[in-house]
Amino acid sequence: MFTVLQIFQVFTIAWLLLFLGDFLSTFCYHIPEHVFGKLHLQTHHAGKKTFHHYAVLLPDVKVLLDGFLGALPYLLVAIILWHHSPLGVIGGLLLGQLHVWWRHTTALGWRTSQSAQFLCHLLGITTPEQHWVHHQKVTHAFGDIFTCFDPPAKVWFRYLRWLRLCGRSLLITPVR
């Protein structure tokens, strides 16, 4: 039987894994990929395809690679937290995967109930409707699991875009 302390530890580790994984995935992969890369934009924001078409129905290698690269920060955090609570890590990874599936249900025509939307708003959890906004407007609704990452992510996005533009101008400007 589990003690209250052990149950608390499992939930804490699961939450830490999701929070730190979402932070790292958002700021170290997702936003840099939006600014400097093409893989994420091709697999998640292509104009002529619906998300349902290319991520749910087709086993596309690019989609799988993008999914793995987005999940890699969660896996690295899982390795670090494993010795604190293997059960918490497994629970966190399962909850993360369930959230990935759930946040893409908008493409299937499903709608989140008002009570679930209210609860998610209180907890700062991204709903499928919020995530769909990101698929439609690539500079909005960052943070795959937690909505609190959206404001700083927008700042990070603008800064990285500025760096990319500065880098281009340095490459284009002839040196005298």
Backbone hydrogen bonds in HBPLUS format (Angstrom, degrees):
<---DONOR---> <-ACCEPTOR-->    atom                        ^
c    i                          cat <-CA-CA->   ^        H-A-AA   ^      H-
h    n   atom  resd res      DA  || num        DHA   H-A  angle D-A-AA Bond
n    s   type  num  typ     dist DA aas  dist angle  dist       angle   num
A0007-ILE N   A0003-THR O   3.02 MM   4  6.34 160.8  2.06 153.7 158.7     1
A0008-PHE N   A0004-VAL O   2.90 MM   4  6.09 159.0  1.94 148.1 154.3     2
A0009-GLN N   A0005-LEU O   2.90 MM   4  6.10 152.4  1.98 143.8 151.6     3
A0010-VAL N   A0006-GLN O   2.95 MM   4  6.23 155.9  2.01 148.5 154.1     4
A0011-PHE N   A0007-ILE O   3.07 MM   4  6.35 168.1  2.08 154.9 156.9     5
A0012-THR N   A0008-PHE O   2.87 MM   4  6.01 155.8  1.93 148.5 156.1     6
A0013-ILE N   A0009-GLN O   2.92 MM   4  6.03 166.3  1.94 152.7 155.7     7
A0014-ALA N   A0010-VAL O   2.99 MM   4  6.15 159.4  2.03 147.6 153.8     8
A0015-TRP N   A0011-PHE O   2.94 MM   4  6.10 161.7  1.98 146.3 151.2     9
A0016-LEU N   A0012-THR O   2.83 MM   4  6.04 163.8  1.86 151.7 156.7    10
A0017-LEU N   A0013-ILE O   2.88 MM   4  6.01 161.8  1.91 149.9 154.6    11
A0018-LEU N   A0014-ALA O   3.10 MM   4  6.34 163.0  2.13 148.2 152.3    12
A0019-PHE N   A0015-TRP O   2.82 MM   4  6.00 166.4  1.84 158.3 162.5    13
A0020-LEU N   A0016-LEU O   2.83 MM   4  5.77 165.9  1.85 153.1 156.8    14
A0021-GLY N   A0017-LEU O   2.87 MM   4  5.60 149.5  1.96 135.8 146.0    15
A0022-ASP N   A0018-LEU O   2.91 MM   4  5.86 154.7  1.98 137.3 144.4    16
A0023-PHE N   A0019-PHE O   2.94 MM   4  6.15 157.3  1.99 146.9 153.7    17
A0024-LEU N   A0020-LEU O   2.91 MM   4  6.12 174.7  1.92 154.9 155.7    18
A0025-SER N   A0021-GLY O   2.83 MM   4  5.87 161.2  1.86 147.8 154.2    19
A0026-THR N   A0022-ASP O   2.88 MM   4  5.85 158.4  1.93 144.0 150.1    20
A0027-PHE N   A0023-PHE O   2.96 MM   4  6.11 176.2  1.96 158.5 159.6    21
A0028-CYS N   A0024-LEU O   2.78 MM   4  5.30 151.8  1.86 140.8 148.6    22
A0029-TYR N   A0025-SER O   3.20 MM   4  5.13 140.8  2.36 116.3 124.6    23
A0030-HIS N   A0025-SER O   2.73 MM   5  5.96 173.2  1.73 170.8 170.6    24
A0031-ILE N   A0026-THR O   3.00 MM   5  5.99 167.3  2.02 158.2 159.7    25
A0033-GLU N   A0029-TYR O   2.85 MM   4  5.81 150.7  1.94 152.0 160.8    26
A0034-HIS N   A0030-HIS O   3.03 MM   4  6.32 144.4  2.16 142.1 151.9    27
A0034-HIS N   A0031-ILE O   3.03 MM   3  4.97 118.7  2.42  96.1 111.6    28
A0035-VAL N   A0031-ILE O   3.06 MM   4  6.35 150.6  2.15 152.9 160.7    29
A0036-PHE N   A0032-PRO O   2.74 MM   4  5.72 170.9  1.75 156.1 159.2    30
A0037-GLY N   A0033-GLU O   2.99 MM   4  4.41 134.4  2.21 108.6 121.0    31
A0042-GLN N   A0038-LYS O   2.88 MM   4  6.00 156.2  1.93 156.0 162.3    32
A0043-THR N   A0039-LEU O   3.03 MM   4  6.24 155.5  2.09 151.9 158.6    33
A0044-HIS N   A0040-HIS O   2.85 MM   4  5.77 149.9  1.94 152.7 159.2    34
A0045-HIS N   A0041-LEU O   3.00 MM   4  4.88 144.7  2.13 122.0 130.0    35
A0053-HIS N   A0050-THR O   3.00 MM   3  5.26 123.3  2.33 102.2 116.0    36
A0054-TYR N   A0050-THR O   3.38 MM   4  6.83 160.5  2.42 161.2 162.4    37
A0055-ALA N   A0051-PHE O   2.96 MM   4  5.73 153.2  2.03 159.3 163.1    38
A0064-LEU N   A0060-ASP O   3.01 MM   4  6.35 160.6  2.05 153.0 158.7    39
A0065-LEU N   A0061-VAL O   2.85 MM   4  6.04 157.3  1.90 149.4 155.8    40
A0066-ASP N   A0062-LYS O   2.90 MM   4  6.08 165.1  1.92 149.6 153.5    41
A0067-GLY N   A0063-VAL O   2.89 MM   4  6.06 157.2  1.94 146.9 153.7    42
A0068-PHE N   A0064-LEU O   2.88 MM   4  6.10 155.4  1.94 146.7 153.4    43
A0069-LEU N   A0065-LEU O   2.88 MM   4  6.13 165.2  1.90 155.7 159.4    44
A0070-GLY N   A0066-ASP O   2.92 MM   4  6.08 150.1  2.01 144.8 153.1    45
A0071-ALA N   A0067-GLY O   2.94 MM   4  6.09 138.3  2.12 139.6 151.0    46
A0071-ALA N   A0068-PHE O   3.09 MM   3  4.98 123.4  2.42  92.2 107.0    47
A0072-LEU N   A0068-PHE O   2.83 MM   4  5.94 130.1  2.08 146.7 160.2    48
A0074-TYR N   A0071-ALA O   2.95 MM   3  5.35 120.9  2.30 111.0 125.9    49
A0075-LEU N   A0071-ALA O   3.08 MM   4  6.44 153.0  2.16 152.3 160.8    50
A0076-LEU N   A0072-LEU O   2.91 MM   4  6.21 154.3  1.98 156.2 163.3    51
A0077-VAL N   A0073-PRO O   2.99 MM   4  6.21 160.4  2.03 147.7 152.7    52
A0078-ALA N   A0074-TYR O   2.84 MM   4  6.04 148.0  1.95 141.1 151.1    53
A0079-ILE N   A0075-LEU O   3.01 MM   4  6.30 149.6  2.10 144.4 151.0    54
A0080-ILE N   A0076-LEU O   3.21 MM   4  6.54 156.9  2.27 145.1 150.5    55
A0081-LEU N   A0077-VAL O   2.91 MM   4  6.16 156.6  1.97 153.7 160.2    56
A0082-TRP N   A0078-ALA O   2.90 MM   4  5.71 124.3  2.21 143.0 155.1    57
A0084-HIS N   A0081-LEU O   2.93 MM   3  5.44 146.0  2.05 116.0 126.4    58
A0085-SER N   A0081-LEU O   3.35 MM   4  6.74 153.6  2.42 156.2 163.6    59
A0088-GLY N   A0085-SER O   3.06 MM   3  5.08 117.9  2.46  97.4 112.5    60
A0089-VAL N   A0085-SER O   2.98 MM   4  6.32 155.9  2.04 155.6 162.3    61
A0090-ILE N   A0086-PRO O   2.93 MM   4  6.16 168.2  1.95 153.0 155.9    62
A0091-GLY N   A0087-LEU O   2.88 MM   4  5.98 161.2  1.92 144.2 150.3    63
A0092-GLY N   A0088-GLY O   2.82 MM   4  5.93 155.8  1.87 143.5 150.6    64
A0093-LEU N   A0089-VAL O   2.88 MM   4  6.12 163.6  1.91 154.3 158.3    65
A0094-LEU N   A0090-ILE O   2.93 MM   4  6.13 158.0  1.98 149.2 155.6    66
A0095-LEU N   A0091-GLY O   2.87 MM   4  6.07 163.6  1.89 150.9 155.7    67
A0096-GLY N   A0092-GLY O   2.84 MM   4  6.01 154.0  1.91 146.3 154.1    68
A0097-GLN N   A0093-LEU O   2.97 MM   4  6.20 156.7  2.02 146.2 151.7    69
A0098-LEU N   A0094-LEU O   2.90 MM   4  6.14 161.5  1.93 152.6 158.1    70
A0099-HIS N   A0095-LEU O   2.89 MM   4  6.08 149.8  1.98 143.8 152.2    71
A0100-VAL N   A0096-GLY O   2.97 MM   4  6.29 149.7  2.07 144.2 152.4    72
A0101-TRP N   A0097-GLN O   3.08 MM   4  6.43 164.4  2.10 153.7 156.1    73
A0102-TRP N   A0098-LEU O   2.86 MM   4  6.05 165.1  1.89 149.5 154.4    74
A0103-ARG N   A0099-HIS O   2.77 MM   4  5.82 167.4  1.79 154.9 157.6    75
A0104-HIS N   A0101-TRP O   3.26 MM   3  5.54 152.0  2.34 104.4 112.7    76
A0105-THR N   A0102-TRP O   3.06 MM   3  5.38 165.2  2.08 120.0 119.9    77
A0108-LEU N   A0105-THR O   2.89 MM   3  5.15 144.9  2.01 104.2 115.4    78
A0110-TRP N   A0105-THR O   3.27 MM   5  5.63 154.5  2.34 149.1 141.6    79
A0109-GLY N   A0106-THR O   2.90 MM   3  5.05 160.7  1.93 109.1 114.9    80
A0117-GLN N   A0113-SER O   2.88 MM   4  6.15 156.4  1.94 151.2 158.7    81
A0118-PHE N   A0114-GLN O   2.90 MM   4  6.08 155.1  1.97 146.1 152.5    82
A0119-LEU N   A0115-SER O   3.01 MM   4  6.24 161.3  2.05 146.4 151.0    83
A0120-CYS N   A0116-ALA O   2.89 MM   4  6.06 163.7  1.92 150.6 155.3    84
A0121-HIS N   A0117-GLN O   2.88 MM   4  6.04 152.6  1.95 144.5 152.4    85
A0122-LEU N   A0118-PHE O   2.97 MM   4  6.28 156.6  2.03 149.0 154.9    86
A0123-LEU N   A0119-LEU O   2.98 MM   4  6.24 152.6  2.06 148.8 156.4    87
A0124-GLY N   A0120-CYS O   2.77 MM   4  5.72 114.4  2.20 139.9 156.1    88
A0125-ILE N   A0120-CYS O   2.84 MM   5  4.78 161.2  1.88 139.4 142.5    89
A0124-GLY N   A0121-HIS O   3.29 MM   3  5.03 147.5  2.41  93.0 102.4    90
A0147-THR N   A0124-GLY O   2.87 MM  23  5.25 155.3  1.93 128.3 136.6    91
A0126-THR N   A0145-ILE O   2.76 MM  19  5.20 163.2  1.78 137.0 141.6    92
A0131-HIS N   A0127-THR O   2.96 MM   4  6.25 160.5  2.00 155.1 161.1    93
A0132-TRP N   A0128-PRO O   2.87 MM   4  6.04 148.5  1.97 145.4 153.9    94
A0133-VAL N   A0129-GLU O   3.23 MM   4  6.51 141.4  2.39 136.9 145.8    95
A0133-VAL N   A0130-GLN O   3.17 MM   3  5.20 126.0  2.48  94.0 107.4    96
A0134-HIS N   A0131-HIS O   3.00 MM   3  5.18 120.8  2.36  97.7 112.1    97
A0135-HIS N   A0131-HIS O   3.20 MM   4  6.69 145.2  2.33 142.5 152.1    98
A0135-HIS N   A0132-TRP O   3.07 MM   3  4.97 117.8  2.47  91.4 106.9    99
A0136-GLN N   A0132-TRP O   3.07 MM   4  6.39 140.9  2.23 144.2 154.6   100
A0136-GLN N   A0133-VAL O   3.12 MM   3  5.13 126.7  2.42  94.7 108.6   101
A0137-LYS N   A0133-VAL O   2.74 MM   4  5.90 156.6  1.80 156.5 163.7   102
A0140-HIS N   A0137-LYS O   3.02 MM   3  5.65 158.3  2.07 132.7 131.6   103
A0150-ASP N   A0147-THR O   3.10 MM   3  5.67 166.4  2.12 119.3 123.5   104
A0153-ALA N   A0149-PHE O   2.94 MM   4  5.79 142.9  2.08 145.0 156.5   105
A0154-LYS N   A0150-ASP O   3.00 MM   4  6.20 149.2  2.10 155.0 161.4   106
A0155-VAL N   A0151-PRO O   3.35 MM   4  6.71 153.0  2.43 146.1 152.7   107
A0156-TRP N   A0152-PRO O   2.94 MM   4  6.18 162.7  1.97 149.9 154.5   108
A0157-PHE N   A0153-ALA O   2.78 MM   4  5.94 154.8  1.85 147.1 154.5   109
A0158-ARG N   A0154-LYS O   3.03 MM   4  6.26 161.4  2.07 145.0 148.8   110
A0159-TYR N   A0155-VAL O   2.95 MM   4  6.20 158.4  2.00 151.0 157.4   111
A0160-LEU N   A0156-TRP O   2.89 MM   4  6.09 166.5  1.91 153.6 157.1   112
A0161-ARG N   A0157-PHE O   2.93 MM   4  6.09 155.5  2.00 148.1 155.5   113
A0162-TRP N   A0158-ARG O   2.91 MM   4  6.10 152.9  1.98 143.6 150.9   114
A0163-LEU N   A0159-TYR O   2.89 MM   4  6.24 156.4  1.95 149.8 156.3   115
A0164-ARG N   A0160-LEU O   2.91 MM   4  6.17 156.3  1.96 147.4 153.6   116
A0165-LEU N   A0161-ARG O   2.95 MM   4  6.23 158.7  1.99 149.2 154.7   117
A0166-CYS N   A0162-TRP O   2.85 MM   4  6.09 158.0  1.89 152.5 158.9   118
A0167-GLY N   A0163-LEU O   2.85 MM   4  6.01 156.8  1.90 148.2 154.9   119
A0168-ARG N   A0164-ARG O   2.99 MM   4  6.25 153.1  2.06 145.5 152.5   120
A0169-SER N   A0165-LEU O   3.00 MM   4  6.25 159.4  2.05 146.9 152.4   121
A0170-LEU N   A0166-CYS O   2.98 MM   4  6.22 148.2  2.09 145.8 154.4   122
A0171-LEU N   A0167-GLY O   3.04 MM   4  6.29 147.2  2.15 142.0 150.9   123
A0171-LEU N   A0168-ARG O   3.09 MM   3  5.03 117.8  2.49  92.8 108.3   124
A0172-ILE N   A0168-ARG O   2.88 MM   4  6.08 145.9  1.99 150.2 160.0   125
A0173-THR N   A0169-SER O   2.91 MM   4  5.82 157.8  1.96 144.4 149.9   126
